[in-house]
Structure formats: structure tokens, C-alpha cells
């Protein structure tokens, strides 16, 4: 797979699909499958069986979304942005192309 430019706890915006335009925080990333789980994005209903721990019923579950449909969200410009790598104090950091802010 391609290099995952999205990391856990990043704020991202969805660029295409049924959830296009929604923003959320990344909960987890699976670079091998090329997917991520984002809070409040790609939510589906799931029927859960009652167990000792859970009451069961129909719950809302966040499903994985492809990384190619996600873009890092720049809060300063209020839109998606591409990332580039830069140097800051001798360390490699991710920098927003639009605003120049480090992530």
C-alpha cells in the first residue's frame, strides 16, 4: 500500500462518498488494508445480540473508510490540505501545504 499520511488523532475531512464534507478525528489506522476509522463518519446500523456485558439491540457503529478518501483538515484555512515533510529543530515534521502549520 501507499504510505499512510493519516495518523491516529489527526483531524481529517472526507473528500468523496456518502460522507463527503464531514470532518472527524481518526480513531485507528490500518495501513496494510489502507483503511481508517473516523469518529462520526461512515456510521452504519448493526444488530447486536444480547450478552452479559451488552444489552443488545441496534447500535450505531463506525465502519472503516479508505485512506484515499481522507485528507488532513487544516483548521486555519477550514479545508483539506496536502502534507509535505519539513525540518524543525533537526526533526522531520509534517507541514501543511496551504498554511505552513506543522502537525
PyMOL commands that set and color helices and strands:
alter all, ss='L'
color gray80, all
select helices_A, chain A and resi 67-69
alter helices_A, ss='H'
color red, helices_A
select strands_A, chain A and resi 11-14+23-30+35-38+43-48+57-62+65-66+70-74+79-80+83-88+91-96
alter strands_A, ss='S'
color yellow, strands_A
deselect
rebuild
show_as cartoon
